[in-house]
């Protein structure tokens, strides 16, 4: 396995990481912005008001996109294994 293949695997791994984490990050950002707007409008500065809805929203999002995450990681792992077998 040469350096170009290793760099290609690493680049693809970073792209897969971004793809599988993006839905949860986007939902966390949107929920955070909505809560921050709510806190600014009502002047309620409670810390637990931020964390609990974010955790619940991210958990629910993870449950919804779990099949996509598994499929994406499975395709990536098959590619890595094929490259290892082909170079061996």
Biopython code that builds the backbone (N, CA, C, O; Angstrom):
import numpy as np
from Bio.PDB.StructureBuilder import StructureBuilder

atoms = [
    (1, "UNK", "N", (0.858, -1.171, 0.000)),
    (1, "UNK", "CA", (0.000, 0.000, 0.000)),
    (1, "UNK", "C", (0.905, 1.235, 0.000)),
    (1, "UNK", "O", (1.714, 1.424, 0.908)),
    (2, "UNK", "N", (0.758, 2.063, -1.022)),
    (2, "UNK", "CA", (1.628, 3.229, -1.122)),
    (2, "UNK", "C", (1.016, 4.452, -0.423)),
    (2, "UNK", "O", (-0.105, 4.401, 0.082)),
    (3, "UNK", "N", (1.766, 5.524, -0.410)),
    (3, "UNK", "CA", (1.340, 6.729, 0.312)),
    (3, "UNK", "C", (0.068, 7.349, -0.264)),
    (3, "UNK", "O", (-0.761, 7.876, 0.478)),
    (4, "UNK", "N", (-0.083, 7.285, -1.580)),
    (4, "UNK", "CA", (-1.271, 7.887, -2.209)),
    (4, "UNK", "C", (-2.554, 7.180, -1.761)),
    (4, "UNK", "O", (-3.575, 7.829, -1.535)),
    (5, "UNK", "N", (-2.501, 5.859, -1.634)),
    (5, "UNK", "CA", (-3.675, 5.107, -1.196)),
    (5, "UNK", "C", (-4.011, 5.435, 0.254)),
    (5, "UNK", "O", (-5.181, 5.593, 0.604)),
    (6, "UNK", "N", (-2.988, 5.536, 1.094)),
    (6, "UNK", "CA", (-3.207, 5.868, 2.505)),
    (6, "UNK", "C", (-3.827, 7.255, 2.644)),
    (6, "UNK", "O", (-4.747, 7.453, 3.438)),
    (7, "UNK", "N", (-3.328, 8.205, 1.878)),
    (7, "UNK", "CA", (-3.890, 9.558, 1.908)),
    (7, "UNK", "C", (-5.326, 9.577, 1.376)),
    (7, "UNK", "O", (-6.168, 10.319, 1.883)),
    (8, "UNK", "N", (-5.601, 8.766, 0.363)),
    (8, "UNK", "CA", (-6.961, 8.685, -0.171)),
    (8, "UNK", "C", (-7.916, 8.098, 0.860)),
    (8, "UNK", "O", (-9.041, 8.574, 1.006)),
    (9, "UNK", "N", (-7.476, 7.074, 1.570)),
    (9, "UNK", "CA", (-8.305, 6.478, 2.630)),
    (9, "UNK", "C", (-8.556, 7.498, 3.744)),
    (9, "UNK", "O", (-9.678, 7.616, 4.237)),
    (10, "UNK", "N", (-7.523, 8.226, 4.135)),
    (10, "UNK", "CA", (-7.678, 9.230, 5.193)),
    (10, "UNK", "C", (-8.611, 10.354, 4.753)),
    (10, "UNK", "O", (-9.452, 10.804, 5.532)),
    (11, "UNK", "N", (-8.469, 10.806, 3.516)),
    (11, "UNK", "CA", (-9.344, 11.862, 2.999)),
    (11, "UNK", "C", (-10.785, 11.398, 2.961)),
    (11, "UNK", "O", (-11.688, 12.128, 3.371)),
    (12, "UNK", "N", (-11.006, 10.192, 2.471)),
    (12, "UNK", "CA", (-12.362, 9.651, 2.417)),
    (12, "UNK", "C", (-12.922, 9.435, 3.824)),
    (12, "UNK", "O", (-14.116, 9.627, 4.055)),
    (13, "UNK", "N", (-12.062, 9.035, 4.762)),
    (13, "UNK", "CA", (-12.498, 8.860, 6.147)),
    (13, "UNK", "C", (-12.965, 10.167, 6.768)),
    (13, "UNK", "O", (-13.963, 10.193, 7.489)),
    (14, "UNK", "N", (-12.257, 11.240, 6.496)),
    (14, "UNK", "CA", (-12.681, 12.550, 7.002)),
    (14, "UNK", "C", (-14.008, 12.979, 6.380)),
    (14, "UNK", "O", (-14.859, 13.553, 7.058)),
    (15, "UNK", "N", (-14.181, 12.698, 5.080)),
    (15, "UNK", "CA", (-15.432, 13.042, 4.419)),
    (15, "UNK", "C", (-16.586, 12.239, 5.013)),
    (15, "UNK", "O", (-17.670, 12.783, 5.223)),
    (16, "UNK", "N", (-16.370, 10.957, 5.286)),
    (16, "UNK", "CA", (-17.407, 10.115, 5.901)),
    (16, "UNK", "C", (-17.745, 10.644, 7.295)),
    (16, "UNK", "O", (-18.914, 10.678, 7.681)),
    (17, "UNK", "N", (-16.739, 11.052, 8.039)),
    (17, "UNK", "CA", (-16.966, 11.622, 9.369)),
    (17, "UNK", "C", (-17.861, 12.857, 9.288)),
    (17, "UNK", "O", (-18.782, 13.010, 10.090)),
    (18, "UNK", "N", (-17.598, 13.723, 8.337)),
    (18, "UNK", "CA", (-18.420, 14.923, 8.162)),
    (18, "UNK", "C", (-19.844, 14.546, 7.771)),
    (18, "UNK", "O", (-20.803, 15.122, 8.286)),
    (19, "UNK", "N", (-19.987, 13.581, 6.862)),
    (19, "UNK", "CA", (-21.320, 13.174, 6.411)),
    (19, "UNK", "C", (-22.166, 12.585, 7.532)),
    (19, "UNK", "O", (-23.355, 12.887, 7.633)),
    (20, "UNK", "N", (-21.566, 11.748, 8.375)),
    (20, "UNK", "CA", (-22.382, 11.090, 9.394)),
    (20, "UNK", "C", (-22.626, 11.978, 10.608)),
    (20, "UNK", "O", (-23.569, 11.741, 11.363)),
    (21, "UNK", "N", (-21.795, 12.992, 10.807)),
    (21, "UNK", "CA", (-22.022, 13.869, 11.955)),
    (21, "UNK", "C", (-22.833, 15.117, 11.605)),
    (21, "UNK", "O", (-23.352, 15.782, 12.501)),
    (22, "UNK", "N", (-22.948, 15.439, 10.329)),
    (22, "UNK", "CA", (-23.634, 16.668, 9.917)),
    (22, "UNK", "C", (-25.092, 16.752, 10.366)),
    (22, "UNK", "O", (-25.499, 17.807, 10.854)),
    (23, "UNK", "N", (-25.903, 15.695, 10.227)),
    (23, "UNK", "CA", (-27.303, 15.854, 10.646)),
    (23, "UNK", "C", (-27.452, 16.211, 12.117)),
    (23, "UNK", "O", (-28.276, 17.056, 12.467)),
    (24, "UNK", "N", (-26.673, 15.584, 12.977)),
    (24, "UNK", "CA", (-26.781, 15.871, 14.411)),
    (24, "UNK", "C", (-26.246, 17.258, 14.739)),
    (24, "UNK", "O", (-26.800, 17.948, 15.595)),
    (25, "UNK", "N", (-25.188, 17.670, 14.074)),
    (25, "UNK", "CA", (-24.641, 19.003, 14.312)),
    (25, "UNK", "C", (-25.617, 20.089, 13.856)),
    (25, "UNK", "O", (-25.790, 21.101, 14.534)),
    (26, "UNK", "N", (-26.246, 19.873, 12.712)),
    (26, "UNK", "CA", (-27.196, 20.867, 12.198)),
    (26, "UNK", "C", (-28.397, 20.988, 13.124)),
    (26, "UNK", "O", (-28.846, 22.095, 13.421)),
    (27, "UNK", "N", (-28.924, 19.844, 13.584)),
    (27, "UNK", "CA", (-30.063, 19.883, 14.505)),
    (27, "UNK", "C", (-29.663, 20.564, 15.807)),
    (27, "UNK", "O", (-30.432, 21.366, 16.337)),
    (28, "UNK", "N", (-28.477, 20.263, 16.338)),
    (28, "UNK", "CA", (-28.007, 20.919, 17.552)),
    (28, "UNK", "C", (-27.885, 22.421, 17.372)),
    (28, "UNK", "O", (-28.218, 23.188, 18.276)),
    (29, "UNK", "N", (-27.406, 22.845, 16.205)),
    (29, "UNK", "CA", (-27.283, 24.274, 15.923)),
    (29, "UNK", "C", (-28.644, 24.951, 15.851)),
    (29, "UNK", "O", (-28.843, 26.019, 16.428)),
    (30, "UNK", "N", (-29.579, 24.330, 15.144)),
    (30, "UNK", "CA", (-30.909, 24.922, 14.998)),
    (30, "UNK", "C", (-31.622, 24.996, 16.345)),
    (30, "UNK", "O", (-32.209, 26.025, 16.678)),
    (31, "UNK", "N", (-31.575, 23.915, 17.120)),
    (31, "UNK", "CA", (-32.214, 23.916, 18.442)),
    (31, "UNK", "C", (-31.558, 24.959, 19.339)),
    (31, "UNK", "O", (-32.252, 25.657, 20.078)),
    (32, "UNK", "N", (-30.246, 25.077, 19.288)),
    (32, "UNK", "CA", (-29.544, 26.078, 20.081)),
    (32, "UNK", "C", (-29.936, 27.494, 19.718)),
    (32, "UNK", "O", (-30.112, 28.345, 20.591)),
    (33, "UNK", "N", (-30.073, 27.744, 18.420)),
    (33, "UNK", "CA", (-30.491, 29.084, 17.984)),
    (33, "UNK", "C", (-31.920, 29.406, 18.418)),
    (33, "UNK", "O", (-32.204, 30.528, 18.839)),
    (34, "UNK", "N", (-32.819, 28.424, 18.317)),
    (34, "UNK", "CA", (-34.202, 28.649, 18.736)),
    (34, "UNK", "C", (-34.263, 28.926, 20.237)),
    (34, "UNK", "O", (-34.979, 29.826, 20.676)),
    (35, "UNK", "N", (-33.519, 28.158, 21.013)),
    (35, "UNK", "CA", (-33.518, 28.359, 22.465)),
    (35, "UNK", "C", (-32.882, 29.698, 22.826)),
    (35, "UNK", "O", (-33.360, 30.389, 23.726)),
    (36, "UNK", "N", (-31.807, 30.068, 22.130)),
    (36, "UNK", "CA", (-31.169, 31.359, 22.404)),
    (36, "UNK", "C", (-32.128, 32.505, 22.077)),
    (36, "UNK", "O", (-32.186, 33.494, 22.807)),
    (37, "UNK", "N", (-32.868, 32.374, 20.994)),
    (37, "UNK", "CA", (-33.857, 33.396, 20.647)),
    (37, "UNK", "C", (-34.953, 33.461, 21.708)),
    (37, "UNK", "O", (-35.366, 34.546, 22.115)),
    (38, "UNK", "N", (-35.420, 32.298, 22.152)),
    (38, "UNK", "CA", (-36.436, 32.246, 23.204)),
    (38, "UNK", "C", (-35.916, 32.894, 24.493)),
    (38, "UNK", "O", (-36.635, 33.646, 25.149)),
    (39, "UNK", "N", (-34.664, 32.595, 24.848)),
    (39, "UNK", "CA", (-34.087, 33.181, 26.065)),
    (39, "UNK", "C", (-33.922, 34.688, 25.927)),
    (39, "UNK", "O", (-34.130, 35.428, 26.889)),
    (40, "UNK", "N", (-33.554, 35.143, 24.745)),
    (40, "UNK", "CA", (-33.389, 36.587, 24.544)),
    (40, "UNK", "C", (-34.736, 37.305, 24.610)),
    (40, "UNK", "O", (-34.822, 38.421, 25.122)),
    (41, "UNK", "N", (-35.776, 36.673, 24.096)),
    (41, "UNK", "CA", (-37.090, 37.309, 24.099)),
    (41, "UNK", "C", (-37.731, 37.317, 25.476)),
    (41, "UNK", "O", (-38.419, 38.272, 25.837)),
    (42, "UNK", "N", (-37.511, 36.268, 26.242)),
    (42, "UNK", "CA", (-38.160, 36.166, 27.556)),
    (42, "UNK", "C", (-37.231, 36.551, 28.709)),
    (42, "UNK", "O", (-37.684, 36.664, 29.848)),
    (43, "UNK", "N", (-35.965, 36.749, 28.440)),
    (43, "UNK", "CA", (-34.943, 37.074, 29.438)),
    (43, "UNK", "C", (-34.824, 36.000, 30.518)),
    (43, "UNK", "O", (-34.506, 36.297, 31.670)),
    (44, "UNK", "N", (-35.080, 34.760, 30.137)),
    (44, "UNK", "CA", (-34.860, 33.621, 31.033)),
    (44, "UNK", "C", (-33.458, 33.098, 30.756)),
    (44, "UNK", "O", (-33.163, 32.687, 29.634)),
    (45, "UNK", "N", (-32.602, 33.106, 31.750)),
    (45, "UNK", "CA", (-31.217, 32.672, 31.582)),
    (45, "UNK", "C", (-30.954, 31.409, 32.401)),
    (45, "UNK", "O", (-30.122, 31.412, 33.308)),
    (46, "UNK", "N", (-31.645, 30.366, 32.086)),
    (46, "UNK", "CA", (-31.498, 29.093, 32.781)),
    (46, "UNK", "C", (-30.620, 28.172, 31.939)),
    (46, "UNK", "O", (-30.914, 27.946, 30.766)),
    (47, "UNK", "N", (-29.538, 27.635, 32.524)),
    (47, "UNK", "CA", (-28.606, 26.808, 31.769)),
    (47, "UNK", "C", (-29.211, 25.477, 31.349)),
    (47, "UNK", "O", (-28.922, 24.985, 30.258)),
    (48, "UNK", "N", (-30.046, 24.887, 32.198)),
    (48, "UNK", "CA", (-30.632, 23.602, 31.830)),
    (48, "UNK", "C", (-31.607, 23.733, 30.676)),
    (48, "UNK", "O", (-31.888, 22.748, 29.993)),
    (49, "UNK", "N", (-32.123, 24.916, 30.445)),
    (49, "UNK", "CA", (-33.021, 25.154, 29.324)),
    (49, "UNK", "C", (-32.289, 24.955, 27.996)),
    (49, "UNK", "O", (-32.919, 24.656, 26.982)),
    (50, "UNK", "N", (-30.986, 25.117, 27.995)),
    (50, "UNK", "CA", (-30.193, 24.941, 26.780)),
    (50, "UNK", "C", (-29.845, 23.473, 26.565)),
    (50, "UNK", "O", (-29.988, 22.962, 25.454)),
    (51, "UNK", "N", (-29.394, 22.794, 27.606)),
    (51, "UNK", "CA", (-28.828, 21.463, 27.441)),
    (51, "UNK", "C", (-29.858, 20.368, 27.200)),
    (51, "UNK", "O", (-29.663, 19.534, 26.317)),
    (52, "UNK", "N", (-30.926, 20.349, 27.944)),
    (52, "UNK", "CA", (-31.893, 19.251, 27.855)),
    (52, "UNK", "C", (-32.543, 19.166, 26.470)),
    (52, "UNK", "O", (-32.555, 18.081, 25.890)),
    (53, "UNK", "N", (-33.083, 20.251, 25.913)),
    (53, "UNK", "CA", (-33.670, 20.133, 24.561)),
    (53, "UNK", "C", (-32.637, 19.752, 23.498)),
    (53, "UNK", "O", (-32.953, 19.001, 22.576)),
    (54, "UNK", "N", (-31.415, 20.258, 23.614)),
    (54, "UNK", "CA", (-30.380, 19.905, 22.656)),
    (54, "UNK", "C", (-30.068, 18.418, 22.712)),
    (54, "UNK", "O", (-29.970, 17.764, 21.674)),
    (55, "UNK", "N", (-29.913, 17.885, 23.906)),
    (55, "UNK", "CA", (-29.598, 16.467, 24.065)),
    (55, "UNK", "C", (-30.718, 15.615, 23.504)),
    (55, "UNK", "O", (-30.461, 14.641, 22.796)),
    (56, "UNK", "N", (-31.954, 15.966, 23.811)),
    (56, "UNK", "CA", (-33.100, 15.198, 23.315)),
    (56, "UNK", "C", (-33.181, 15.280, 21.792)),
    (56, "UNK", "O", (-33.401, 14.264, 21.132)),
    (57, "UNK", "N", (-33.010, 16.456, 21.236)),
    (57, "UNK", "CA", (-33.091, 16.623, 19.777)),
    (57, "UNK", "C", (-31.976, 15.864, 19.067)),
    (57, "UNK", "O", (-32.216, 15.225, 18.042)),
    (58, "UNK", "N", (-30.769, 15.928, 19.599)),
    (58, "UNK", "CA", (-29.651, 15.220, 18.978)),
    (58, "UNK", "C", (-29.848, 13.708, 19.089)),
    (58, "UNK", "O", (-29.547, 12.976, 18.146)),
    (59, "UNK", "N", (-30.347, 13.239, 20.223)),
    (59, "UNK", "CA", (-30.604, 11.812, 20.395)),
    (59, "UNK", "C", (-31.670, 11.335, 19.413)),
    (59, "UNK", "O", (-31.500, 10.290, 18.784)),
    (60, "UNK", "N", (-32.763, 12.078, 19.272)),
    (60, "UNK", "CA", (-33.818, 11.695, 18.333)),
    (60, "UNK", "C", (-33.311, 11.712, 16.890)),
    (60, "UNK", "O", (-33.654, 10.837, 16.096)),
    (61, "UNK", "N", (-32.501, 12.702, 16.560)),
    (61, "UNK", "CA", (-31.914, 12.772, 15.225)),
    (61, "UNK", "C", (-31.010, 11.577, 14.971)),
    (61, "UNK", "O", (-31.016, 11.006, 13.881)),
    (62, "UNK", "N", (-30.236, 11.202, 15.977)),
    (62, "UNK", "CA", (-29.351, 10.048, 15.830)),
    (62, "UNK", "C", (-30.148, 8.772, 15.583)),
    (62, "UNK", "O", (-29.748, 7.935, 14.774)),
    (63, "UNK", "N", (-31.265, 8.624, 16.271)),
    (63, "UNK", "CA", (-32.099, 7.438, 16.064)),
    (63, "UNK", "C", (-32.686, 7.420, 14.643)),
    (63, "UNK", "O", (-32.829, 6.353, 14.047)),
    (64, "UNK", "N", (-33.021, 8.586, 14.107)),
    (64, "UNK", "CA", (-33.597, 8.657, 12.762)),
    (64, "UNK", "C", (-32.534, 8.376, 11.694)),
    (64, "UNK", "O", (-32.810, 7.663, 10.730)),
    (65, "UNK", "N", (-31.338, 8.918, 11.850)),
    (65, "UNK", "CA", (-30.308, 8.780, 10.814)),
    (65, "UNK", "C", (-29.360, 7.613, 11.064)),
    (65, "UNK", "O", (-28.379, 7.459, 10.337)),
    (66, "UNK", "N", (-29.626, 6.797, 12.062)),
    (66, "UNK", "CA", (-28.743, 5.659, 12.355)),
    (66, "UNK", "C", (-28.606, 4.700, 11.175)),
    (66, "UNK", "O", (-27.491, 4.244, 10.920)),
    (67, "UNK", "N", (-29.664, 4.364, 10.440)),
    (67, "UNK", "CA", (-29.467, 3.498, 9.269)),
    (67, "UNK", "C", (-28.542, 4.114, 8.212)),
    (67, "UNK", "O", (-27.715, 3.420, 7.620)),
    (68, "UNK", "N", (-28.690, 5.416, 7.985)),
    (68, "UNK", "CA", (-27.809, 6.107, 7.038)),
    (68, "UNK", "C", (-26.364, 6.070, 7.523)),
    (68, "UNK", "O", (-25.447, 5.840, 6.735)),
    (69, "UNK", "N", (-26.162, 6.295, 8.814)),
    (69, "UNK", "CA", (-24.814, 6.274, 9.373)),
    (69, "UNK", "C", (-24.185, 4.890, 9.219)),
    (69, "UNK", "O", (-23.022, 4.770, 8.834)),
    (70, "UNK", "N", (-24.955, 3.854, 9.519)),
    (70, "UNK", "CA", (-24.443, 2.492, 9.397)),
    (70, "UNK", "C", (-24.108, 2.123, 7.966)),
    (70, "UNK", "O", (-23.079, 1.499, 7.706)),
    (71, "UNK", "N", (-24.976, 2.506, 7.034)),
    (71, "UNK", "CA", (-24.728, 2.208, 5.622)),
    (71, "UNK", "C", (-23.489, 2.939, 5.108)),
    (71, "UNK", "O", (-22.682, 2.368, 4.375)),
    (72, "UNK", "N", (-23.347, 4.196, 5.495)),
    (72, "UNK", "CA", (-22.189, 4.981, 5.056)),
    (72, "UNK", "C", (-20.892, 4.405, 5.610)),
    (72, "UNK", "O", (-19.906, 4.278, 4.884)),
    (73, "UNK", "N", (-20.891, 4.061, 6.885)),
    (73, "UNK", "CA", (-19.693, 3.461, 7.481)),
    (73, "UNK", "C", (-19.409, 2.082, 6.897)),
    (73, "UNK", "O", (-18.249, 1.703, 6.739)),
    (74, "UNK", "N", (-20.464, 1.327, 6.574)),
    (74, "UNK", "CA", (-20.278, 0.008, 5.974)),
    (74, "UNK", "C", (-19.628, 0.087, 4.604)),
    (74, "UNK", "O", (-18.726, -0.691, 4.295)),
    (75, "UNK", "N", (-20.087, 1.032, 3.775)),
    (75, "UNK", "CA", (-19.500, 1.212, 2.443)),
    (75, "UNK", "C", (-18.038, 1.633, 2.567)),
    (75, "UNK", "O", (-17.182, 1.139, 1.833)),
    (76, "UNK", "N", (-17.756, 2.537, 3.490)),
    (76, "UNK", "CA", (-16.371, 2.986, 3.684)),
    (76, "UNK", "C", (-15.486, 1.825, 4.149)),
    (76, "UNK", "O", (-14.365, 1.666, 3.667)),
    (77, "UNK", "N", (-15.984, 1.026, 5.075)),
    (77, "UNK", "CA", (-15.190, -0.093, 5.591)),
    (77, "UNK", "C", (-14.949, -1.143, 4.516)),
    (77, "UNK", "O", (-13.864, -1.721, 4.453)),
    (78, "UNK", "N", (-15.944, -1.399, 3.670)),
    (78, "UNK", "CA", (-15.741, -2.338, 2.563)),
    (78, "UNK", "C", (-14.643, -1.848, 1.630)),
    (78, "UNK", "O", (-13.814, -2.633, 1.171)),
    (79, "UNK", "N", (-14.640, -0.554, 1.353)),
    (79, "UNK", "CA", (-13.598, 0.008, 0.479)),
    (79, "UNK", "C", (-12.227, -0.133, 1.104)),
    (79, "UNK", "O", (-11.267, -0.478, 0.415)),
    (80, "UNK", "N", (-12.118, 0.126, 2.392)),
    (80, "UNK", "CA", (-10.824, 0.009, 3.076)),
    (80, "UNK", "C", (-10.347, -1.442, 3.063)),
    (80, "UNK", "O", (-9.174, -1.706, 2.798)),
    (81, "UNK", "N", (-11.245, -2.381, 3.347)),
    (81, "UNK", "CA", (-10.865, -3.789, 3.356)),
    (81, "UNK", "C", (-10.456, -4.249, 1.965)),
    (81, "UNK", "O", (-9.492, -5.002, 1.825)),
    (82, "UNK", "N", (-11.165, -3.813, 0.940)),
    (82, "UNK", "CA", (-10.793, -4.173, -0.423)),
    (82, "UNK", "C", (-9.417, -3.644, -0.777)),
    (82, "UNK", "O", (-8.643, -4.341, -1.432)),
    (83, "UNK", "N", (-9.096, -2.441, -0.364)),
    (83, "UNK", "CA", (-7.771, -1.884, -0.635)),
    (83, "UNK", "C", (-6.681, -2.646, 0.119)),
    (83, "UNK", "O", (-5.591, -2.860, -0.410)),
    (84, "UNK", "N", (-6.976, -3.054, 1.347)),
    (84, "UNK", "CA", (-5.992, -3.814, 2.123)),
    (84, "UNK", "C", (-5.751, -5.178, 1.490)),
    (84, "UNK", "O", (-4.606, -5.615, 1.377)),
    (85, "UNK", "N", (-6.821, -5.854, 1.076)),
    (85, "UNK", "CA", (-6.681, -7.173, 0.451)),
    (85, "UNK", "C", (-5.956, -7.067, -0.888)),
    (85, "UNK", "O", (-5.110, -7.901, -1.209)),
    (86, "UNK", "N", (-6.291, -6.040, -1.665)),
    (86, "UNK", "CA", (-5.659, -5.879, -2.976)),
    (86, "UNK", "C", (-4.167, -5.560, -2.865)),
    (86, "UNK", "O", (-3.388, -5.947, -3.736)),
    (87, "UNK", "N", (-3.771, -4.872, -1.822)),
    (87, "UNK", "CA", (-2.357, -4.506, -1.701)),
    (87, "UNK", "C", (-1.547, -5.602, -1.012)),
    (87, "UNK", "O", (-0.318, -5.605, -1.079)),
    (88, "UNK", "N", (-2.228, -6.521, -0.360)),
    (88, "UNK", "CA", (-1.543, -7.565, 0.406)),
    (88, "UNK", "C", (-1.059, -8.648, -0.447)),
    (88, "UNK", "O", (-0.460, -9.603, 0.048)),
]
sb = StructureBuilder()
sb.init_structure("model")
sb.init_model(0)
sb.init_chain("A")
sb.init_seg("    ")
for serial, (resi, resn, name, xyz) in enumerate(atoms, 1):
    if name == "N":
        sb.init_residue(resn, " ", resi, " ")
    sb.init_atom(name, np.array(xyz, "f"), 0.0, 1.0, " ", f" {name:<3s}", serial, name[0])
structure = sb.get_structure()
